[in-house]
Amino acid sequence: MKHADTSVIGVLCAPLFAPLSSLAVSLIGWIGPLACAFAIAGIAVGGARIAHAAAVVDKLYGTNRNFILTVDQNDGSATEFANHPEFDFLGLAFDSTGRLFASGCIQICSWDSEWLLFELDSLTGEVVDVIGTVIQDSGTNVKMFSLSVQPGTDVLFGFSVDTSSDPLSARIWTIDKSTAAATLVTPTVPAGCPSGCSENAAFGFATDGTLYHIYGDGSVGTDLMTLDPSTGAELTSVPITTVASDRSYDFGSLAVRSDGVIFSYSDIFRFPRQRGQPPPDPPFAPPALSMIDPAMAVATELGTRDSPSYAFDVDFYRVVAESIGLDIKPDGDPNSINPSVEGVLPVAILGSDSFDVANVDVMTLAFGSGGASLAHWRCPHFEDVNGDGLTDLLGHFRIQQTGIQFGDMEACVTGETLDGTPLEGCDAIRTVPDMDGDDLLDVDEAAIGTDALNPDTDGDGYDDGQEVLVMGTDPLNAKDPKPIRGRKRRGTRH
């Protein structure tokens, strides 16, 4: 790499002390000024790795009367995807081809309304077709409160609550996707229950074909069941427990993500306080989205939101993500990261003959398990980071927001193209410490020859990291720094 003053997005870069020039681009710490070093044209990339085989991205959708919602799986917040004031939607399900079905009514659903089956456009949420009235063999209209599609067969299942029975009883049906004709699977849930049958319409299939149901008999207490989809017979049942001990949940919807984790919206009821306890919250709280471990049936509340965020039914839209090339810390191999430091991390999305990085919607990019967004003060920019003649997209992410932990061996970025196609790319990383806090990793201090336990090895008042990363001077020579022209010293440590 030539030693030249190079300006990238208005940031002045220092020429690097010659023996350190091959190391500086692999160092992590005070990245702002260092980031421009990565942007010097002609740098060869070491260790860039193409992402895994195409991954499945799960997007969570829900219904709330006239709204179709997209739901954030981290905090339960919902965003309006489509609004149909003339319809009232309750059930929602995607099939394997991406067709989106909904159950509901024209105007407002009530006990005497005509309940219909709709097909919606999965990309816009607009109504494609009113398939027809949901009718069973006897000619009676069936009120389908929730829907789910069975993997493998792609059969649409519907779940209703029989209001003519006392007590109420949930029922399981299959529905013809072309005519809306409903065929009864079982009149009670679980099948054959003599008493205490479930009154809840929270059902959903996992990708392995397991049919989950959240049992409810009219009280708040619930159990997580698995059912035989051909008969409705109970296979397993585990009482649902919650992390928060001062409340209980009335779960009313269910969807299963590709990794098996269950998501469910619920109403919340708080327990009366005991003598000596501080005043409680109101007895009712806004509905919450919870994440349920299918093995232990432990529910973790993700957040509470006011209407219209509550969803009467939820389902995942599974999209195969386009695999993209990713290079974390361009020219760094291995990609050493200290997760405990503050600062930003350069990450390059690599262009190819078949992928134009100009089509990336940078506002959707999320890096690491923490889903870090792009650092606002470092706008992403386009350049050829690996010298292959193709334009790449270089952005920076705040390390503390990435979720990277010591011991992690890989980090991934996800996002979407401007037309909504999901993207995913991964690269290998190595997590290492910085014992003296000078923003140089210990392994790099060993290579340079500086003291990993002394932030200012040569005692010249400049931290080793500042000399290497900012000034390009020799951290082993007390007579060198030679501050770059026009830049004030960052400060000294004595």
PyMOL commands that set and color helices and strands:
alter all, ss='L'
color gray80, all
select helices_A, chain A and resi 18-24+31-38+357-359+399-401+442-448+464-471
alter helices_A, ss='H'
color red, helices_A
select strands_A, chain A and resi 7-8+11-12+49-50+56-64+67-71+78-83+87-94+100-106+116-120+127-133+144-149+156-162+169-175+182-186+203-205+211-216+222-227+234-239+241-242+247-251+255-256+262-270+284-292+298-304+313-320+322-323+325-328+336-337+344-350+360-367+381-383+392-398+410-417+422-428+430-431
alter strands_A, ss='S'
color yellow, strands_A
deselect
rebuild
show_as cartoon
